Amino acid sequence: MIFRKNDQRGSVLIELVVAAIIFAVVVAAIAFYFIYHVGTIDNGRAQLKLQRVGSLLMEEMAGAIREGKTTDLVAGSIPPPTQLMITYPDASTQCFSLDDVNKDINWGDNYDTLTPMEVLDDSHTVGSVNRTHRILCDELRFTKDGDRVIIRFELRHDLDNGDGPDDLEIKFGSTVKLRG
């Protein structure tokens, strides 16, 4: 035999290096898989939150409009009216408006006492990373068609994690008929 069986130190060292490389690749693959799925779960959670909040906002506005006697649209800074005043049979009023600075839908008895309909903030910590979530409303529009009011708005999920301001957006719309 040409090779000596007593000197196998070189082959053991090569086996250790190959095993270490394979181990590093497997660990990196598991880490990337985990990071990808954390992001996917976060996006799924954001979509559920948007759908829930959008449905609640739409239900709140539709319920108020439905019970009204008359509605008055107030033209905001853009051509489609972004403010609505509902007058009820007992002469009380309810107002809805879009706060274009904070991107919240506001409501109140009159335009001087408007408050956000819901705090649309959901922040949490994943591992050591603090993720700040914010749901923003945009393009709130009211359109009057006889005794019906068409409501349209868009909710955007703004996730402050460095990968862009708008991770997800959903548009909502409904037509509501006045009862009063």
Buried (B, 14 or more C-beta within 10 A) or exposed (E): EEEEEEEEEEEEEEEEEEEEEEEEEEEEEEEEEEEEEBBEEBBEBBBEBBEEBBEEBBEBBBEBBBBBBBBBBEEBEEEEBBBBBBBBEEEEBBBBBBBBEEBBBBBBEEBEEBEBBEEBEBEEEEEEEEBEBBBBBBBBBBBBEEBEBEBBBBBBBBBEBEEEEEBBBBEBEBEBEBEE
